[in-house]
Amino acid sequence: MRKFLLLACMASLLGTAGVALADPNLTLQADPHRHFVNGVEVGPRYCDNPELRDAFAQFHANTHTHNGVTGEIGPVAPGLHNSRGGELTFSAC
């Protein structure tokens, strides 16, 4: 019984954490572009699939930059913009 209760508690915590990570009211103003870390494309491929617009806006606001997005919450990923190791870069579609 204790194992079941522990698993149920962990499952409920994981479910709520996933919901809390998104910025709920983003407005994308940036043109579509591709993101790269060390030459490898990362993030939603908005250039190839316009249906990924919302995912692209979330990625852009939380990982890349707040420029081109309004409604974001919190800072962008500092480890990808500190000139130490892998850096996030971008290019046009």
C-alpha positions as CSV (number, residue, x, y, z in Angstrom):
1,M,0.0,0.0,0.0
2,R,2.8,2.4,0.8
3,K,4.5,1.8,-2.6
4,F,1.2,2.6,-4.3
5,L,0.7,5.8,-2.3
6,L,4.3,6.9,-3.1
7,L,3.9,6.2,-6.8
8,A,0.5,8.1,-6.8
9,C,2.1,11.1,-5.1
10,M,5.1,11.1,-7.5
11,A,2.8,10.9,-10.6
12,S,0.7,13.8,-9.4
13,L,3.8,15.9,-8.8
14,L,5.2,15.2,-12.2
15,G,1.9,16.0,-13.9
16,T,1.6,19.4,-12.2
17,A,5.3,20.3,-12.9
18,G,4.8,19.8,-16.6
19,V,1.9,22.3,-16.7
20,A,3.8,24.9,-14.7
21,L,6.7,25.2,-17.1
22,A,5.0,26.9,-20.0
23,D,4.4,30.6,-20.4
24,P,0.7,30.8,-20.9
25,N,0.2,34.1,-22.9
26,L,3.0,34.4,-25.4
27,T,2.7,36.5,-28.5
28,L,5.4,35.7,-31.2
29,Q,6.7,38.6,-33.2
30,A,10.0,37.1,-34.4
31,D,10.2,35.8,-38.0
32,P,10.7,32.0,-38.3
33,H,14.3,30.8,-38.0
34,R,16.3,27.8,-37.0
35,H,18.2,27.3,-33.7
36,F,21.5,25.5,-33.3
37,V,23.8,24.3,-30.5
38,N,27.3,23.4,-31.7
39,G,26.0,23.1,-35.3
40,V,23.1,20.8,-34.4
41,E,19.6,22.0,-35.0
42,V,17.5,22.2,-31.8
43,G,14.0,23.2,-30.9
44,P,10.7,23.1,-32.8
45,R,11.2,23.2,-36.6
46,Y,8.8,26.1,-37.2
47,C,10.4,26.7,-40.6
48,D,9.2,23.3,-41.8
49,N,5.8,23.2,-40.0
50,P,3.8,26.3,-39.2
51,E,1.7,24.3,-36.8
52,L,4.6,24.4,-34.4
53,R,4.2,28.2,-33.9
54,D,3.2,27.9,-30.2
55,A,6.1,25.5,-29.4
56,F,8.5,27.7,-31.3
57,A,7.3,30.7,-29.2
58,Q,7.8,28.8,-25.9
59,F,11.3,27.6,-27.0
60,H,12.2,31.1,-28.2
61,A,11.1,32.8,-24.9
62,N,12.7,30.3,-22.6
63,T,15.8,29.2,-24.3
64,H,16.8,31.7,-27.0
65,T,15.9,35.3,-26.2
66,H,12.9,37.4,-25.0
67,N,13.3,39.6,-28.1
68,G,10.5,38.9,-30.5
69,V,8.2,37.5,-27.9
70,T,5.9,39.2,-25.3
71,G,4.3,37.6,-22.3
72,E,7.3,35.6,-21.1
73,I,8.0,34.6,-17.5
74,G,11.5,34.3,-16.1
75,P,15.0,34.5,-17.6
76,V,16.3,32.8,-20.7
77,A,18.6,29.8,-20.3
78,P,21.8,31.4,-19.0
79,G,24.1,28.4,-19.8
80,L,23.4,28.8,-23.6
81,H,24.4,32.5,-23.6
82,N,27.6,32.7,-21.5
83,S,30.4,32.1,-24.0
84,R,31.3,28.8,-22.1
85,G,30.8,25.7,-24.0
86,G,27.7,25.1,-26.3
87,E,26.1,28.4,-27.4
88,L,22.7,28.8,-29.0
89,T,22.9,30.4,-32.4
90,F,20.3,30.9,-35.2
91,S,20.0,31.3,-38.9
92,A,17.2,32.1,-41.4
93,C,14.9,29.4,-42.7
